[in-house]
């Protein structure tokens, strides 16, 4: 039997961290950390998803994210935070950005979506990460702010180029290969990754 996915909730507001853990514990192995130090102590190769607050008492969630990425674990990381996104998010290696408050259904859907993404190739995962950053900025910035920011324009160019490469790869699959990929993904999802 396949082990359930492991989710690490990193949130300094204990009640909220415990609430998130309660929402997720029926489907996943959930670890809870109330500080950056505790998060890094609990983080290991078994962690599949990290739900990470950006504001932590002794160190920022951004620093925790950087350490997680430096350790080479390819887990999915969602920033779940009260910090409104700004262009600085383009420098962060997260896979999704969610501004609190978040309800149970949204949190469950977020974890499920991140686990599904983890089954894809690195290039597809990177595409989703970049698209998430673009969507996050587009919901928090005005059109004028976006047009005037070179970093945003570079992000859009990178997404377009990556999309073109992915379209070409998918186009090269014959029907049997394409069906085999989705059959494998659906079998993986039925083994506890839904």
C-alpha positions as CSV (number, residue, x, y, z in Angstrom):
1,X,0.0,0.0,0.0
2,X,1.2,3.5,-0.8
3,X,1.8,5.9,2.0
4,X,-0.4,8.9,2.2
5,X,1.1,12.1,1.1
6,X,2.8,14.2,3.8
7,X,1.8,17.8,4.2
8,X,3.8,20.2,6.4
9,X,1.8,23.2,7.7
10,X,4.0,26.1,8.7
11,X,2.0,28.8,10.5
12,X,2.9,30.8,13.6
13,X,-0.8,31.3,14.6
14,X,-1.2,28.0,16.4
15,X,-5.0,27.9,16.2
16,X,-4.9,28.4,12.4
17,X,-2.1,25.8,12.0
18,X,-4.1,23.3,14.0
19,X,-7.3,24.1,12.1
20,X,-5.5,23.5,8.7
21,X,-4.1,20.2,10.1
22,X,-7.6,19.1,11.3
23,X,-9.0,19.8,7.8
24,X,-6.3,17.8,6.1
25,X,-5.5,14.9,8.5
26,X,-8.2,12.5,7.2
27,X,-6.5,12.3,3.8
28,X,-2.9,13.1,4.5
29,X,-0.1,12.6,7.0
30,X,0.1,16.2,8.4
31,X,2.9,17.7,10.3
32,X,2.5,21.1,12.0
33,X,5.3,23.7,12.7
34,X,4.7,27.0,14.5
35,X,8.1,28.5,13.6
36,X,10.8,28.5,10.9
37,X,13.1,26.4,13.1
38,X,10.5,23.8,13.7
39,X,9.6,23.7,10.1
40,X,13.1,23.0,9.0
41,X,13.5,20.3,11.7
42,X,10.4,18.5,10.5
43,X,11.2,18.9,6.8
44,X,12.6,15.8,5.2
45,X,12.4,13.8,2.0
46,X,9.0,12.4,2.9
47,X,7.3,15.9,2.7
48,X,5.2,16.2,-0.4
49,X,3.6,19.6,0.1
50,X,4.5,22.5,2.3
51,X,1.9,25.1,3.2
52,X,4.0,28.1,4.3
53,X,3.2,31.4,5.9
54,X,5.5,34.3,4.8
55,X,5.4,35.9,8.3
56,X,7.1,33.9,11.0
57,X,8.5,35.1,14.3
58,X,12.3,34.5,14.1
59,X,12.7,34.0,10.3
60,X,10.6,34.7,7.3
61,X,8.8,32.1,5.3
62,X,10.8,33.3,2.3
63,X,14.0,32.1,4.1
64,X,12.4,28.8,4.9
65,X,11.4,28.4,1.3
66,X,14.9,29.1,0.1
67,X,16.3,26.5,2.5
68,X,13.8,23.9,1.4
69,X,14.8,24.5,-2.2
70,X,18.5,24.4,-1.4
71,X,18.0,21.0,0.2
72,X,17.0,19.7,-3.2
73,X,13.6,18.2,-2.2
74,X,11.2,18.6,-5.2
75,X,8.1,19.0,-3.0
76,X,5.4,21.4,-3.8
77,X,5.3,24.7,-1.8
78,X,2.3,27.0,-1.4
79,X,2.7,30.3,0.3
80,X,-0.5,30.6,2.4
81,X,-0.2,34.0,3.8
82,X,-1.8,37.3,4.7
83,X,0.9,39.2,2.8
84,X,-0.5,40.7,-0.3
85,X,1.7,39.7,-3.3
86,X,4.1,42.2,-4.8
87,X,6.6,41.9,-7.6
88,X,9.1,40.4,-5.1
89,X,7.3,37.1,-5.5
90,X,8.9,36.6,-8.9
91,X,12.2,35.9,-7.0
92,X,10.6,33.1,-4.8
93,X,10.5,29.4,-5.7
94,X,6.9,28.6,-4.7
95,X,4.4,26.6,-6.7
96,X,1.2,28.5,-5.6
97,X,0.4,31.7,-3.7
98,X,-2.8,32.0,-1.6
99,X,-3.8,35.0,0.4
100,X,-5.6,34.2,3.6
101,X,-8.3,33.8,4.7
102,X,-8.7,30.4,3.1
103,X,-11.6,28.0,3.8
104,X,-11.5,24.2,4.1
105,X,-12.6,23.4,0.5
106,X,-10.0,25.8,-1.0
107,X,-7.2,24.3,1.1
108,X,-8.1,20.8,0.3
109,X,-8.3,21.7,-3.4
110,X,-5.0,23.4,-3.2
111,X,-3.2,20.4,-1.7
112,X,-4.9,18.0,-4.2
113,X,-3.8,20.2,-7.1
114,X,-0.2,20.5,-5.9
115,X,0.0,16.7,-5.5
116,X,-1.3,16.2,-9.0
117,X,1.3,18.7,-10.3
118,X,4.1,16.8,-8.6
119,X,3.5,13.9,-11.0
120,X,4.4,16.0,-14.0
121,X,7.9,16.5,-15.4
122,X,10.1,19.3,-14.0
123,X,9.4,21.4,-17.0
124,X,5.6,21.2,-16.6
125,X,6.0,21.9,-12.9
126,X,8.0,25.0,-13.6
127,X,5.4,26.1,-16.1
128,X,2.7,25.8,-13.5
129,X,4.8,27.7,-11.0
130,X,5.4,30.6,-13.4
131,X,1.7,30.6,-14.4
132,X,0.8,30.8,-10.7
133,X,3.0,33.8,-10.2
134,X,1.5,35.5,-13.2
135,X,-2.0,34.8,-12.0
136,X,-1.2,36.0,-8.5
137,X,0.2,39.3,-9.8
138,X,-2.7,39.8,-12.2
139,X,-5.2,39.6,-9.4
140,X,-3.3,42.0,-7.1
141,X,-1.9,44.6,-9.5
142,X,-3.5,47.1,-12.0
143,X,-3.0,46.7,-15.7
144,X,-0.8,49.8,-15.6
145,X,1.5,48.4,-12.9
146,X,1.9,45.2,-14.9
147,X,2.7,46.9,-18.2
148,X,5.2,49.2,-16.5
149,X,7.1,46.3,-14.8
150,X,10.0,44.7,-16.8
151,X,10.0,41.7,-14.4
152,X,6.4,40.9,-15.2
153,X,7.0,41.3,-18.9
154,X,10.0,38.9,-18.7
155,X,7.8,36.4,-16.8
156,X,5.2,36.6,-19.6
157,X,7.8,36.0,-22.2
158,X,9.2,33.1,-20.3
159,X,5.8,31.5,-20.0
160,X,5.1,32.0,-23.7
161,X,8.4,30.3,-24.6
162,X,7.8,27.5,-22.2
163,X,4.3,27.0,-23.4
164,X,5.6,26.7,-27.0
165,X,8.1,24.0,-26.0
166,X,5.5,22.1,-24.1
167,X,3.0,22.3,-27.0
168,X,5.7,20.9,-29.2
169,X,6.5,18.0,-26.8
170,X,2.8,17.1,-26.5
171,X,2.4,17.3,-30.3
172,X,5.2,14.8,-30.7
173,X,3.4,12.2,-28.6
174,X,1.3,9.7,-30.6
175,X,-2.1,8.8,-29.3
176,X,-0.9,5.6,-27.5
177,X,1.8,7.6,-25.7
178,X,-0.6,10.3,-24.8
179,X,-3.2,7.8,-23.4
180,X,-0.5,5.9,-21.5
181,X,0.6,9.2,-19.8
182,X,-2.9,9.9,-18.6
183,X,-3.5,6.3,-17.6
184,X,-0.4,6.4,-15.4
185,X,-1.5,9.7,-13.9
186,X,-5.0,8.5,-13.1
187,X,-3.6,5.3,-11.4
188,X,-1.2,7.4,-9.3
189,X,-4.1,9.7,-8.3
190,X,-6.2,6.7,-7.2
191,X,-3.4,5.6,-4.9
192,X,-3.9,8.4,-2.4
193,X,-2.8,11.4,-4.4
194,X,-6.3,12.9,-5.1
